[in-house]
Amino acid sequence: MAKKQQLPKLGFLYLDYVLRFFDYSNFKGWPDKIEAVTYHWKNDKTRFINEVKRKKIDVLVGNIPATAYETFKEIAHALPHVRFIPSIETQFSNKSKENVTLFCRKYNIQAPKTLITYDEKKADKYFKNCHYPQIIKRSYGASNYGGYYVHKVDDYKEAKALLKEKKYKPVYSQDGIPLKDSGDLRVMLIGHKPICAFWRYSGSGEWITNTSQGGSMSYENVPMNALELAVKASKAAKAEYWACDIAIDENTDEPYILECATAFAAFPYVRDWIGQYIMWDLSGGKFKLPHVPLFSWEELGKMDPSVLRTLRHLYFSKYEPSVDGTYWLTDKGNFDMELTDDSNPSDVPPSIEPPLSEDKLPEMVKGKSEPESSEIPEDELYDIKDVSLTELMTLQGMEEDVAVNIKELISDKKINTFEKLSEYFTASKEQIKQWSEFFKK
């Protein structure tokens, strides 16, 4: 009698106040109990490590937010026999825009010319002589929150005024790429294979290509060179799953990486495919590798979003020709899903060190594990009556569709405090409380 294959003990990595990327339903068919370990922030490292050991977890699956990245480097070091999916090294780019640029430089991945500096004199000299427009961003943080921390400046005067107001450290600025068709591309990959890609076009009167600011989407005519660049970045990151934002220069048709990370908004069926891929990986092929035909997103994109939200566990059977062989259906392109290489600490490029005299840097920029204080100055608190969609997107763990729904509830005067959200959403009381701290009482 054949011996039953021993599967690794699987666990989900969760964090308080952070929306969960994976759930048990994404790992349909996994025969063993899947554990869950939640990190509670603030001096919780030792308890978290002990819980992982007590539950004898071999593999922890889940994304790490920017503010916890340094802490989880320490946690992973204390758990050398636990595999993190994605690896801590793979999640390097999740932490900051600076890290994305350093990653692209290390692996020779095409990205816009970028300035990263803590030296104000160097920045001033750069902006006096650089090409305009410049895109100035807040470097640290998990995302651009609907464009709230992304700014376009058209000359030296605008750049100087913006930096004086925002006081971003480090100064992070990129050459503005003249966008083809006024849009950029989001490409999602699993096992280095593109499984979803779409154009994001700016809304009327806007320059940021973000759906939360009135932009639109199109799944058609995704260029092959954008997919090839995304695959190159995914392989360099050794990522089980990955997403890239890519700009196409309207003058040269050259693609450039704008953002890349393992943390991204994804349809439920995409998360199911990632779960299937991870089960295939961990089982040594016992579970089926998901078969996702290239450009299938063109057909899925024709479906109404309300229908797509109700579909789960989409499965494409791999085509097998009929007996007479008169009809052959081939996959477009030559990308295959494949196992990722093992990560190691040398994969991570060195960060740019802030000056020792700098005492007003955000805690995560200083390299500390987590911010020491969550107190928000009164003049930076939002008023729920006139909060914008982009401001809602700045809230930690806020997803775009949730922000849109909240904005509709406010506009319809159905809620006037964040506490009332519990009547409309299944978000935890802790998460709603955390969001409410950003609003005037």
DRENDO-1510 file (C-alpha; in Angstrom, 1 decimal, always signed):
<recs>
REC; n; res; u; v; w
REC; 1; MET; +0.0; +0.0; +0.0 .
REC; 2; ALA; +1.4; +3.4; -1.1 .
REC; 3; LYS; +2.4; +5.7; +1.8 .
REC; 4; LYS; +0.2; +8.8; +2.0 .
REC; 5; GLN; +2.1; +11.9; +0.9 .
REC; 6; GLN; +2.9; +14.2; +3.9 .
REC; 7; LEU; +1.8; +17.7; +3.1 .
REC; 8; PRO; +3.3; +20.7; +4.9 .
REC; 9; LYS; +1.3; +22.3; +7.7 .
REC; 10; LEU; -0.2; +25.4; +6.2 .
REC; 11; GLY; -1.1; +28.7; +8.0 .
REC; 12; PHE; -2.6; +32.0; +7.0 .
REC; 13; LEU; -0.7; +35.1; +8.1 .
REC; 14; TYR; -3.2; +37.8; +9.2 .
REC; 15; LEU; -2.7; +41.2; +10.8 .
REC; 16; ASP; -5.2; +43.3; +12.8 .
REC; 17; TYR; -6.7; +46.2; +10.8 .
REC; 18; VAL; -5.5; +44.8; +7.5 .
REC; 19; LEU; -8.0; +43.2; +5.1 .
REC; 20; ARG; -7.2; +39.6; +4.4 .
REC; 21; PHE; -6.0; +38.7; +0.9 .
REC; 22; PHE; -6.6; +34.9; +1.4 .
REC; 23; ASP; -9.3; +32.9; +3.0 .
REC; 24; TYR; -10.0; +29.2; +3.4 .
REC; 25; SER; -12.2; +29.2; +0.3 .
REC; 26; ASN; -9.2; +30.1; -1.8 .
REC; 27; PHE; -7.6; +26.8; -0.9 .
REC; 28; LYS; -10.6; +24.5; -1.8 .
REC; 29; GLY; -9.7; +20.9; -1.5 .
REC; 30; TRP; -6.7; +21.2; +0.9 .
REC; 31; PRO; -7.2; +18.0; +3.0 .
REC; 32; ASP; -5.6; +19.2; +6.2 .
REC; 33; LYS; -6.6; +21.9; +8.7 .
REC; 34; ILE; -5.2; +25.3; +7.8 .
REC; 35; GLU; -4.1; +27.3; +10.8 .
REC; 36; ALA; -4.4; +31.1; +11.1 .
REC; 37; VAL; -2.0; +33.3; +13.1 .
REC; 38; THR; -2.8; +37.0; +13.6 .
REC; 39; TYR; -0.2; +39.6; +14.3 .
REC; 40; HIS; -1.6; +42.2; +16.8 .
REC; 41; TRP; +1.1; +44.9; +16.4 .
REC; 42; LYS; +3.0; +46.7; +19.2 .
REC; 43; ASN; +5.4; +44.3; +20.9 .
REC; 44; ASP; +3.6; +41.2; +19.6 .
REC; 45; LYS; +6.6; +39.6; +17.9 .
REC; 46; THR; +7.5; +37.1; +20.6 .
REC; 47; ARG; +3.9; +35.9; +21.1 .
REC; 48; PHE; +3.5; +35.6; +17.3 .
REC; 49; ILE; +6.7; +33.5; +16.9 .
REC; 50; ASN; +5.7; +31.2; +19.8 .
REC; 51; GLU; +2.2; +30.7; +18.3 .
REC; 52; VAL; +3.7; +29.7; +14.9 .
REC; 53; LYS; +6.0; +27.2; +16.7 .
REC; 54; ARG; +3.2; +25.8; +18.9 .
REC; 55; LYS; +1.0; +25.2; +15.9 .
REC; 56; LYS; +3.9; +23.6; +14.1 .
REC; 57; ILE; +3.3; +25.6; +10.9 .
REC; 58; ASP; +5.6; +24.9; +8.0 .
REC; 59; VAL; +4.3; +27.5; +5.5 .
REC; 60; LEU; +2.8; +30.9; +6.3 .
REC; 61; VAL; +0.8; +32.5; +3.4 .
REC; 62; GLY; +0.0; +36.2; +3.3 .
REC; 63; ASN; +1.2; +39.7; +2.5 .
REC; 64; ILE; +3.0; +41.9; +4.9 .
REC; 65; PRO; +2.1; +45.6; +5.0 .
REC; 66; ALA; +4.8; +48.3; +4.7 .
REC; 67; THR; +4.7; +49.3; +8.3 .
REC; 68; ALA; +5.4; +45.7; +9.5 .
REC; 69; TYR; +8.1; +44.7; +6.9 .
REC; 70; GLU; +11.1; +45.3; +9.2 .
REC; 71; THR; +9.4; +43.4; +12.1 .
REC; 72; PHE; +8.7; +40.4; +9.9 .
REC; 73; LYS; +12.3; +40.3; +8.7 .
REC; 74; GLU; +13.1; +39.7; +12.4 .
REC; 75; ILE; +10.3; +37.2; +12.7 .
REC; 76; ALA; +11.4; +35.2; +9.7 .
REC; 77; HIS; +14.9; +35.1; +11.0 .
REC; 78; ALA; +13.6; +33.6; +14.2 .
REC; 79; LEU; +11.6; +31.0; +12.2 .
REC; 80; PRO; +14.3; +29.7; +9.8 .
REC; 81; HIS; +12.3; +26.5; +9.0 .
REC; 82; VAL; +9.1; +28.3; +8.1 .
REC; 83; ARG; +8.6; +29.1; +4.5 .
REC; 84; PHE; +6.9; +32.5; +3.9 .
REC; 85; ILE; +4.7; +32.8; +0.8 .
REC; 86; PRO; +5.6; +35.2; -0.7 .
REC; 87; SER; +9.1; +35.3; +0.8 .
REC; 88; ILE; +10.3; +38.3; +2.9 .
REC; 89; GLU; +12.8; +39.0; +0.1 .
REC; 90; THR; +10.0; +38.9; -2.6 .
REC; 91; GLN; +8.0; +41.4; -0.5 .
REC; 92; PHE; +10.9; +43.9; -0.4 .
REC; 93; SER; +9.1; +46.0; -3.1 .
REC; 94; ASN; +5.9; +46.2; -1.0 .
REC; 95; LYS; +7.6; +48.5; +1.6 .
REC; 96; SER; +8.2; +51.6; -0.4 .
REC; 97; LYS; +8.5; +53.3; -3.8 .
REC; 98; GLU; +12.2; +53.6; -3.0 .
REC; 99; ASN; +12.4; +49.8; -2.8 .
REC; 100; VAL; +10.6; +49.4; -6.1 .
REC; 101; THR; +13.2; +51.6; -7.8 .
REC; 102; LEU; +16.2; +49.9; -6.0 .
REC; 103; PHE; +14.8; +46.5; -7.1 .
REC; 104; CYS; +14.5; +47.6; -10.7 .
REC; 105; ARG; +18.0; +49.0; -10.7 .
REC; 106; LYS; +19.5; +45.8; -9.2 .
REC; 107; TYR; +17.9; +43.6; -11.8 .
REC; 108; ASN; +18.1; +46.0; -14.8 .
REC; 109; ILE; +14.4; +46.3; -15.2 .
REC; 110; GLN; +13.3; +49.3; -17.2 .
REC; 111; ALA; +11.8; +52.0; -15.0 .
REC; 112; PRO; +11.6; +55.8; -15.3 .
REC; 113; LYS; +14.6; +57.9; -14.3 .
REC; 114; THR; +14.3; +58.4; -10.6 .
REC; 115; LEU; +15.7; +60.7; -7.9 .
REC; 116; ILE; +15.9; +59.3; -4.4 .
REC; 117; THR; +17.7; +61.5; -1.8 .
REC; 118; TYR; +17.5; +62.9; +1.7 .
REC; 119; ASP; +19.8; +65.8; +0.7 .
REC; 120; GLU; +17.7; +68.9; +0.1 .
REC; 121; LYS; +20.5; +70.7; -1.7 .
REC; 122; LYS; +21.0; +67.8; -4.1 .
REC; 123; ALA; +17.2; +67.7; -4.7 .
REC; 124; ASP; +17.1; +71.4; -5.4 .
REC; 125; LYS; +19.9; +71.2; -7.9 .
REC; 126; TYR; +18.2; +68.2; -9.6 .
REC; 127; PHE; +14.9; +70.1; -10.0 .
REC; 128; LYS; +16.7; +73.1; -11.5 .
REC; 129; ASN; +18.1; +70.9; -14.3 .
REC; 130; CYS; +15.8; +67.9; -14.7 .
REC; 131; HIS; +13.3; +67.1; -17.4 .
REC; 132; TYR; +9.6; +68.1; -16.8 .
REC; 133; PRO; +7.0; +67.0; -15.9 .
REC; 134; GLN; +8.2; +65.3; -12.8 .
REC; 135; ILE; +6.0; +62.9; -10.8 .
REC; 136; ILE; +6.8; +63.4; -7.1 .
REC; 137; LYS; +5.6; +60.7; -4.7 .
REC; 138; ARG; +5.6; +59.9; -1.0 .
REC; 139; SER; +8.1; +57.0; -1.0 .
REC; 140; TYR; +7.1; +55.0; +2.0 .
REC; 141; GLY; +3.8; +53.2; +2.3 .
REC; 142; ALA; +2.1; +50.2; +0.8 .
REC; 143; SER; +0.3; +52.0; -2.0 .
REC; 144; ASN; -0.4; +55.4; -3.4 .
REC; 145; TYR; -3.9; +55.3; -1.9 .
REC; 146; GLY; -5.8; +56.3; -5.0 .
REC; 147; GLY; -3.2; +58.9; -6.0 .
REC; 148; TYR; -3.5; +60.9; -2.8 .
REC; 149; TYR; +0.3; +61.0; -2.4 .
REC; 150; VAL; +1.3; +61.3; -6.1 .
REC; 151; HIS; +1.8; +64.8; -7.5 .
REC; 152; LYS; +2.7; +66.1; -11.0 .
REC; 153; VAL; +4.8; +69.2; -11.2 .
REC; 154; ASP; +5.6; +71.1; -14.5 .
REC; 155; ASP; +8.5; +73.3; -13.5 .
REC; 156; TYR; +11.1; +74.1; -10.8 .
REC; 157; LYS; +8.8; +76.6; -9.0 .
REC; 158; GLU; +6.0; +74.0; -8.6 .
REC; 159; ALA; +8.5; +71.3; -7.4 .
REC; 160; LYS; +10.0; +73.6; -4.8 .
REC; 161; ALA; +6.6; +74.7; -3.5 .
REC; 162; LEU; +5.3; +71.1; -3.3 .
REC; 163; LEU; +8.3; +69.8; -1.3 .
REC; 164; LYS; +8.1; +72.8; +1.1 .
REC; 165; GLU; +4.5; +71.9; +1.8 .
REC; 166; LYS; +4.7; +68.1; +1.9 .
REC; 167; LYS; +8.2; +67.7; +3.4 .
REC; 168; TYR; +8.5; +64.1; +2.0 .
REC; 169; LYS; +11.6; +62.2; +3.1 .
REC; 170; PRO; +13.2; +60.9; +1.1 .
REC; 171; VAL; +12.6; +63.1; -1.9 .
REC; 172; TYR; +11.3; +60.7; -4.6 .
REC; 173; SER; +10.7; +62.0; -8.1 .
REC; 174; GLN; +10.4; +60.3; -11.5 .
REC; 175; ASP; +10.5; +61.6; -15.1 .
REC; 176; GLY; +6.9; +61.8; -16.3 .
REC; 177; ILE; +6.4; +59.2; -19.0 .
REC; 178; PRO; +4.2; +60.5; -21.9 .
REC; 179; LEU; +1.5; +57.9; -21.5 .
REC; 180; LYS; +0.2; +56.1; -24.6 .
REC; 181; ASP; -3.5; +56.8; -24.9 .
REC; 182; SER; -3.4; +58.6; -21.5 .
REC; 183; GLY; -3.3; +55.2; -19.7 .
REC; 184; ASP; -1.1; +52.7; -18.0 .
REC; 185; LEU; -1.4; +49.0; -17.5 .
REC; 186; ARG; -1.9; +46.7; -14.5 .
REC; 187; VAL; -0.5; +43.2; -15.1 .
REC; 188; MET; -1.1; +40.3; -12.6 .
REC; 189; LEU; +1.0; +37.2; -12.7 .
REC; 190; ILE; +0.9; +33.7; -11.0 .
REC; 191; GLY; +4.0; +31.6; -11.3 .
REC; 192; HIS; +5.5; +34.2; -13.7 .
REC; 193; LYS; +2.5; +33.8; -16.1 .
REC; 194; PRO; +0.3; +36.8; -16.9 .
REC; 195; ILE; -3.2; +35.9; -15.9 .
REC; 196; CYS; -5.0; +39.3; -16.0 .
REC; 197; ALA; -4.0; +42.6; -17.6 .
REC; 198; PHE; -5.9; +45.8; -18.3 .
REC; 199; TRP; -5.5; +49.4; -19.3 .
REC; 200; ARG; -6.3; +52.1; -16.8 .
REC; 201; TYR; -7.3; +55.4; -18.3 .
REC; 202; SER; -7.5; +58.7; -16.5 .
REC; 203; GLY; -10.9; +60.4; -15.9 .
REC; 204; SER; -12.0; +63.6; -17.5 .
REC; 205; GLY; -9.7; +66.5; -16.3 .
REC; 206; GLU; -7.4; +64.1; -14.4 .
REC; 207; TRP; -3.9; +62.8; -15.1 .
REC; 208; ILE; -3.8; +60.0; -12.6 .
REC; 209; THR; -4.9; +56.7; -14.1 .
REC; 210; ASN; -6.9; +55.4; -11.1 .
REC; 211; THR; -10.4; +54.1; -11.1 .
REC; 212; SER; -11.1; +55.8; -7.7 .
REC; 213; GLN; -10.6; +59.2; -9.4 .
REC; 214; GLY; -13.0; +58.6; -12.2 .
REC; 215; GLY; -10.8; +56.5; -14.5 .
REC; 216; SER; -11.9; +53.7; -16.7 .
REC; 217; MET; -10.6; +50.2; -17.6 .
REC; 218; SER; -10.1; +48.3; -20.8 .
REC; 219; TYR; -8.9; +44.7; -21.2 .
REC; 220; GLU; -8.3; +45.0; -25.0 .
REC; 221; ASN; -5.0; +45.4; -26.9 .
REC; 222; VAL; -2.6; +44.7; -24.1 .
REC; 223; PRO; +0.9; +44.9; -25.7 .
REC; 224; MET; +3.2; +41.9; -25.5 .
REC; 225; ASN; +6.2; +43.9; -24.5 .
REC; 226; ALA; +4.4; +45.0; -21.3 .
REC; 227; LEU; +3.7; +41.3; -20.5 .
REC; 228; GLU; +7.3; +40.5; -21.1 .
REC; 229; LEU; +8.5; +43.2; -18.8 .
REC; 230; ALA; +6.1; +42.1; -16.1 .
REC; 231; VAL; +7.4; +38.5; -16.4 .
REC; 232; LYS; +11.0; +39.7; -16.1 .
REC; 233; ALA; +10.1; +41.6; -12.9 .
REC; 234; SER; +8.2; +38.6; -11.5 .
REC; 235; LYS; +11.1; +36.2; -12.1 .
REC; 236; ALA; +13.6; +38.7; -10.6 .
REC; 237; ALA; +11.4; +38.9; -7.5 .
REC; 238; LYS; +11.0; +35.1; -7.4 .
REC; 239; ALA; +7.3; +35.8; -6.8 .
REC; 240; GLU; +4.6; +33.2; -6.5 .
REC; 241; TYR; +2.1; +36.0; -7.4 .
REC; 242; TRP; +2.9; +39.5; -8.5 .
REC; 243; ALA; +1.5; +42.6; -10.0 .
REC; 244; CYS; +3.1; +45.4; -12.0 .
REC; 245; ASP; +1.9; +48.9; -13.1 .
REC; 246; ILE; +3.5; +49.7; -16.4 .
REC; 247; ALA; +3.6; +52.8; -18.5 .
REC; 248; ILE; +4.0; +52.7; -22.3 .
REC; 249; ASP; +5.8; +55.7; -23.8 .
REC; 250; GLU; +3.6; +57.1; -26.5 .
REC; 251; ASN; +6.7; +58.2; -28.5 .
REC; 252; THR; +8.7; +55.0; -28.4 .
REC; 253; ASP; +6.3; +52.3; -27.3 .
REC; 254; GLU; +8.8; +51.3; -24.7 .
REC; 255; PRO; +7.4; +49.9; -21.4 .
REC; 256; TYR; +8.5; +51.1; -18.0 .
REC; 257; ILE; +7.7; +49.7; -14.5 .
REC; 258; LEU; +5.9; +52.3; -12.3 .
REC; 259; GLU; +5.0; +50.0; -9.4 .
REC; 260; CYS; +5.3; +46.3; -8.5 .
REC; 261; ALA; +4.4; +44.3; -5.5 .
REC; 262; THR; +2.7; +41.2; -4.1 .
REC; 263; ALA; +0.0; +43.3; -2.5 .
REC; 264; PHE; -2.6; +44.3; -5.0 .
REC; 265; ALA; -6.4; +44.4; -5.4 .
REC; 266; ALA; -7.5; +41.2; -7.1 .
REC; 267; PHE; -10.8; +39.6; -8.2 .
REC; 268; PRO; -11.9; +36.6; -6.0 .
REC; 269; TYR; -11.2; +34.2; -8.8 .
REC; 270; VAL; -7.7; +35.5; -9.1 .
REC; 271; ARG; -7.1; +34.7; -5.5 .
REC; 272; ASP; -8.6; +31.2; -6.1 .
REC; 273; TRP; -6.1; +30.7; -8.9 .
REC; 274; ILE; -3.2; +31.8; -6.6 .
REC; 275; GLY; -4.5; +29.3; -4.0 .
REC; 276; GLN; -4.6; +26.5; -6.6 .
REC; 277; TYR; -1.0; +27.4; -7.7 .
REC; 278; ILE; +0.3; +27.4; -4.1 .
REC; 279; MET; -1.4; +24.0; -3.4 .
REC; 280; TRP; +0.2; +22.6; -6.6 .
REC; 281; ASP; +3.6; +23.9; -5.4 .
REC; 282; LEU; +3.3; +22.6; -1.9 .
REC; 283; SER; +1.9; +19.2; -2.9 .
REC; 284; GLY; +4.6; +18.4; -5.4 .
REC; 285; GLY; +2.1; +18.4; -8.2 .
REC; 286; LYS; -0.6; +16.4; -6.4 .
REC; 287; PHE; -3.1; +19.2; -7.0 .
REC; 288; LYS; -3.7; +20.5; -10.5 .
REC; 289; LEU; -1.8; +23.5; -11.7 .
REC; 290; PRO; -4.4; +26.2; -12.7 .
REC; 291; HIS; -4.7; +26.5; -16.4 .
REC; 292; VAL; -5.4; +30.2; -17.4 .
REC; 293; PRO; -5.2; +30.8; -21.1 .
REC; 294; LEU; -3.3; +34.0; -22.1 .
REC; 295; PHE; -5.6; +36.9; -22.9 .
REC; 296; SER; -8.6; +35.1; -21.2 .
REC; 297; TRP; -9.0; +38.5; -19.5 .
REC; 298; GLU; -10.4; +39.9; -22.7 .
REC; 299; GLU; -13.4; +37.6; -22.5 .
REC; 300; LEU; -13.8; +38.0; -18.7 .
REC; 301; GLY; -13.6; +41.7; -19.2 .
REC; 302; LYS; -16.8; +41.6; -21.3 .
REC; 303; MET; -18.8; +40.4; -18.3 .
REC; 304; ASP; -20.6; +42.8; -16.0 .
REC; 305; PRO; -18.6; +43.4; -12.7 .
REC; 306; SER; -21.7; +42.5; -10.7 .
REC; 307; VAL; -21.7; +39.0; -12.3 .
REC; 308; LEU; -17.9; +38.6; -11.9 .
REC; 309; ARG; -18.2; +39.4; -8.2 .
REC; 310; THR; -20.5; +36.4; -7.7 .
REC; 311; LEU; -18.3; +33.9; -9.7 .
REC; 312; ARG; -15.9; +31.8; -7.7 .
REC; 313; HIS; -13.6; +29.0; -8.5 .
REC; 314; LEU; -13.4; +29.7; -12.3 .
REC; 315; TYR; -11.6; +26.9; -13.9 .
REC; 316; PHE; -10.4; +26.7; -17.5 .
REC; 317; SER; -9.9; +23.1; -18.6 .
REC; 318; LYS; -6.8; +22.6; -20.7 .
REC; 319; TYR; -7.8; +22.0; -24.3 .
REC; 320; GLU; -7.5; +18.5; -25.7 .
REC; 321; PRO; -8.1; +18.0; -29.4 .
REC; 322; SER; -10.9; +15.8; -30.7 .
REC; 323; VAL; -10.1; +12.3; -31.9 .
REC; 324; ASP; -9.9; +13.3; -35.6 .
REC; 325; GLY; -7.6; +16.2; -34.7 .
REC; 326; THR; -9.2; +18.5; -37.2 .
REC; 327; TYR; -9.5; +21.4; -34.7 .
REC; 328; TRP; -6.6; +22.7; -32.6 .
REC; 329; LEU; -6.9; +25.5; -30.1 .
REC; 330; THR; -3.5; +26.9; -29.1 .
REC; 331; ASP; -2.7; +29.2; -26.2 .
REC; 332; LYS; -1.6; +32.7; -27.4 .
REC; 333; GLY; +1.9; +33.5; -26.4 .
REC; 334; ASN; +4.6; +31.4; -24.9 .
REC; 335; PHE; +4.3; +32.0; -21.1 .
REC; 336; ASP; +4.0; +29.0; -18.9 .
REC; 337; MET; +3.3; +28.8; -15.1 .
REC; 338; GLU; +6.3; +27.6; -13.3 .
REC; 339; LEU; +7.8; +27.1; -9.9 .
REC; 340; THR; +9.6; +30.1; -8.4 .
REC; 341; ASP; +13.2; +29.9; -7.3 .
REC; 342; ASP; +14.1; +30.0; -3.7 .
REC; 343; SER; +14.8; +33.4; -2.2 .
REC; 344; ASN; +17.8; +34.3; -0.2 .
REC; 345; PRO; +18.9; +37.6; +1.6 .
REC; 346; SER; +21.3; +38.5; -1.2 .
REC; 347; ASP; +18.3; +39.1; -3.5 .
REC; 348; VAL; +17.6; +42.3; -1.7 .
REC; 349; PRO; +19.4; +45.5; -2.8 .
REC; 350; PRO; +20.8; +47.8; -0.1 .
REC; 351; SER; +18.6; +50.7; +0.9 .
REC; 352; ILE; +19.6; +54.3; +0.8 .
REC; 353; GLU; +20.5; +55.3; +4.3 .
REC; 354; PRO; +19.0; +58.5; +5.8 .
REC; 355; PRO; +21.4; +61.0; +7.4 .
REC; 356; LEU; +22.1; +60.4; +11.1 .
REC; 357; SER; +21.1; +63.9; +11.9 .
REC; 358; GLU; +17.6; +63.5; +10.5 .
REC; 359; ASP; +15.1; +63.4; +13.4 .
REC; 360; LYS; +11.8; +64.0; +11.6 .
REC; 361; LEU; +11.6; +61.0; +9.4 .
REC; 362; PRO; +8.6; +58.6; +9.5 .
REC; 363; GLU; +9.5; +55.7; +11.8 .
REC; 364; MET; +9.4; +53.1; +9.0 .
REC; 365; VAL; +11.8; +55.2; +6.9 .
REC; 366; LYS; +14.2; +55.2; +9.9 .
REC; 367; GLY; +14.1; +51.4; +9.7 .
REC; 368; LYS; +12.1; +50.9; +12.9 .
REC; 369; SER; +9.7; +48.0; +12.8 .
REC; 370; GLU; +6.5; +50.0; +13.5 .
REC; 371; PRO; +5.4; +53.6; +14.1 .
REC; 372; GLU; +5.8; +54.5; +17.8 .
REC; 373; SER; +2.6; +56.6; +17.9 .
REC; 374; SER; -0.7; +56.5; +16.1 .
REC; 375; GLU; -1.8; +60.0; +17.2 .
REC; 376; ILE; -2.9; +62.2; +14.3 .
REC; 377; PRO; -2.7; +66.0; +14.5 .
REC; 378; GLU; -6.1; +67.7; +14.7 .
REC; 379; ASP; -5.5; +69.7; +11.5 .
REC; 380; GLU; -4.9; +66.4; +9.6 .
REC; 381; LEU; -8.1; +64.7; +10.6 .
REC; 382; TYR; -10.8; +64.3; +8.0 .
REC; 383; ASP; -14.4; +65.6; +8.2 .
REC; 384; ILE; -16.8; +62.7; +7.3 .
REC; 385; LYS; -19.2; +65.2; +5.8 .
REC; 386; ASP; -16.9; +66.2; +3.0 .
REC; 387; VAL; -14.2; +63.5; +2.9 .
REC; 388; SER; -13.1; +62.7; -0.6 .
REC; 389; LEU; -12.8; +59.3; -2.2 .
REC; 390; THR; -9.0; +59.6; -2.4 .
REC; 391; GLU; -8.8; +60.5; +1.3 .
REC; 392; LEU; -10.9; +57.4; +2.1 .
REC; 393; MET; -8.3; +55.4; +0.1 .
REC; 394; THR; -5.6; +56.5; +2.5 .
REC; 395; LEU; -7.1; +54.5; +5.4 .
REC; 396; GLN; -5.0; +51.4; +6.2 .
REC; 397; GLY; -6.6; +48.2; +4.8 .
REC; 398; MET; -9.2; +50.2; +2.8 .
REC; 399; GLU; -10.0; +48.6; -0.6 .
REC; 400; GLU; -11.3; +50.6; -3.5 .
REC; 401; ASP; -14.8; +49.0; -3.7 .
REC; 402; VAL; -15.3; +49.5; +0.0 .
REC; 403; ALA; -14.2; +53.2; -0.3 .
REC; 404; VAL; -16.7; +53.8; -3.1 .
REC; 405; ASN; -19.5; +52.2; -1.1 .
REC; 406; ILE; -18.7; +54.3; +2.0 .
REC; 407; LYS; -18.6; +57.5; -0.1 .
REC; 408; GLU; -22.1; +56.6; -1.5 .
REC; 409; LEU; -23.4; +56.1; +2.0 .
REC; 410; ILE; -22.0; +59.5; +3.1 .
REC; 411; SER; -23.4; +61.2; +0.0 .
REC; 412; ASP; -26.8; +59.6; +0.6 .
REC; 413; LYS; -26.6; +60.8; +4.3 .
REC; 414; LYS; -27.1; +57.2; +5.5 .
REC; 415; ILE; -24.1; +57.5; +7.8 .
REC; 416; ASN; -22.6; +60.4; +9.6 .
REC; 417; THR; -20.1; +58.5; +11.8 .
REC; 418; PHE; -17.8; +55.7; +11.1 .
REC; 419; GLU; -19.3; +53.7; +13.9 .
REC; 420; LYS; -22.4; +53.2; +11.8 .
REC; 421; LEU; -20.5; +51.4; +9.2 .
REC; 422; SER; -21.0; +48.2; +11.1 .
REC; 423; GLU; -24.6; +48.3; +9.9 .
REC; 424; TYR; -23.5; +48.0; +6.3 .
REC; 425; PHE; -20.2; +46.2; +6.3 .
REC; 426; THR; -18.8; +43.0; +7.9 .
REC; 427; ALA; -15.5; +44.7; +8.8 .
REC; 428; SER; -14.4; +44.0; +12.4 .
REC; 429; LYS; -15.1; +46.5; +15.2 .
REC; 430; GLU; -11.3; +46.9; +15.6 .
REC; 431; GLN; -10.9; +47.9; +11.9 .
REC; 432; ILE; -13.8; +50.4; +12.0 .
REC; 433; LYS; -12.4; +51.9; +15.2 .
REC; 434; GLN; -9.0; +52.2; +13.5 .
REC; 435; TRP; -10.5; +54.0; +10.5 .
REC; 436; SER; -12.6; +56.3; +12.8 .
REC; 437; GLU; -9.4; +57.6; +14.4 .
REC; 438; PHE; -8.6; +59.5; +11.2 .
REC; 439; PHE; -11.8; +61.6; +11.5 .
REC; 440; LYS; -12.9; +64.6; +13.6 .
REC; 441; LYS; -15.2; +63.7; +16.5 .
</recs>
